[in-house]
Amino acid sequence: MDNATFHKSQATHELIKKAGCEILFLPPYSLDLNLIETFWANFKKIVAANLSKSSTLAKPLITLF
């Protein structure tokens, strides 16, 4: 699990333990271990490469991601 504040809350810990799971946190700033970060980085590259620069949709999408 990443180190987001809501992942470290007591309520989250209780829910996870109640489900019978063990909590393992990733080391800070370890984007290479957090696969969703790799996914979003690649997704942004693909979107940017395939959008026409004159597209009215390009700027909002690039800003969003």
N, C-alpha and C positions, 0 to 999 in steps of 0.2 A: 504494500500500500504506500502511496506517496505521503508526504508530510503535510498535506493540507490541514488547516486548523480543524475543520469539521471532522476529519478522520481521526483526530486525536481526542475528541470530546469523550467525556465519561459515558454519555448515552450511546455513542457509537461502540465503545468498548463493551458495554453491557450487552448490546444486541449481538455483537459478534461472538462473545463468550457464550451467550445463551444458545446460540445456534451450534455450539460445539466446535467452533473454529479457533485457530490460533492466529494472532495478529503478528505479521512480519512487515516492518517498515523498510522502505528503500533508503539507502544512504542519501543525504541531502545532495541536490544538484547532480543526480545520476540519470540524466535523460536517456542515456543509452540502455538503461534497465527498464525504463517505463515505455512500453511498446506503443501506447496511445500517442505519446509525444512524437515518435518516429512516424506513425501513421499521419498525424496532422501536418508534420513538416513536408512529407511527400505529397499529400493532398494539395497543400498550398502551391507547391511547385507545379503540379499538373494543371491546376486551375489557372495559374498565372500564365503558363506556357500556351494554353489553349484558348484564352480569351483574346479577342481582338482588342487592341488598345483603343479603338474608336467605339467599342461597345458601351452602351449606356449602363450595362450591367457590370462591367469590369471593375470600375472604381468601388462601388459598394461591396462587391464580393471580396476584393483585395483588402479593403478596410476591415471587413468583418473577420477575415481570417488572417 
